[in-house]
Amino acid sequence: MSGGPGGDTMADIPFLIDAGVNRDRDLIVMAQRGTLHSRPNLACPEIDRFNARSVGLRYDAPSTGRLLVRAAKKCRDRLTADGIDLSAYNTTENAADFADLRKALGIRRWDVYGYSYGTDLALTFLRRHPQGIRSVAIDSVVPPQIVSLPWTWDSAQEGIGAIFAACAAQPLCDRRYPDLPRTLTRQIRRLEARPLTTTARPPGGGDPVKVVLDGGALANLLVANAVPAVDVPAALDELAHGNPERFARAAAAGAHPVIGEFAHGLTQSVACSEWVPGYSQADLLRAGRRAFPGWPDSVLAQAPQLPFEHDVCRVWNVPDRTPVQRIATVSDVPTLIVSGSFDAKTGARWGPYTGRTLSRSTAVLIPGIGHWVVAQSPCAQSVLASFLTQPGSPDTACVAGLAPKPFTITPDPESS
């Protein structure tokens, strides 16, 4: 069960194969309803084109928000004109599709693995369709009972804070980059007051593109792990000394999306019916202030990865589904919970939190890894393999010897 919601599940297959998930068992991958290989496909080229343009705009400016809302409305109008019922694209229906798949394939019992939004889906699947589930593995956990826009700031604080704490625990990094939280706050405030306009060549190649870095853009690049965690202290130090290159290149990567690949329609149908209702924009701002006191309100008023979402949801206009979706899963099915300490999208503490109502769960924290752990960590791959072999007693011994990789150390410009 893939992430997003809205990601192309088939694109995950090489990562799953590299992780050895199919080494000694069949791997079944299904495109979720509304995504690239489904019919209908809820792609929104309008939003893709906005995202490409937004690289050169202020991230959290009201004018940028209006452009996003306009793109979302155009997509919604086009999809509904084609007769598509957007309210049918939700996690309940998504889970029912997987229940139908098991029956259609004639499989008596199977193991379920999901990451990111796929964990929200897997937990919903376990709650609503427990028949035939031998075990569940969830990676980078989105608890259905708690996911909301304010929740995103809690996860951002935990993941970014863990990177800074890991640097402080490495003597070389601590000496070279002291007090990273203060450095970050200064840069967020500086860029929000005076956005930096530059050009950068996208990491994938091509001509340089215009990039605008304001406080919101910087915060979201960190949450997205757009700059590798090992480079974050160096990138912040370089930025503080007038060199935005690492962050600018990371931002430039968004200038050339594959138009029509990501199903933004599924994203909005799920987020607007399940994550947004029940919490106001004031609730979101309060959560941001708790997580990052000292950051400007203009940054904190937008949820990481989901800017202007209240405005978008007003035009997307799908029913509130929180009464049937914002529910904890209670189960005694063996469950493996995998989290990465550097995950700023789905904070690591939400793994054990989810395990409180899963009586036969094993929670594993992989240090120094961000979002989607199994794709990045050989230890997590080993733990998953042992869990699938013996769901009641996975071998987690490899975790004990893990530590974050050494951070990138650059020459100190002030010492030369």
Helices and strands as residue ranges (DSSP letters): G 9-12, H 13-18, H 45-54, H 62-81, G 86-88, H 91-105, E 110-116, H 117-128, E 133-141, H 149-169, H 171-176, H 180-193, E 196-200, E 209-213, H 215-223, G 229-231, H 232-240, H 245-252, G 253-255, H 264-270, I 271-275, H 281-291, H 297-300, H 309-316, H 322-325, E 335-340, H 350-355, E 361-366, H 378-389, G 397-401, G 413-415
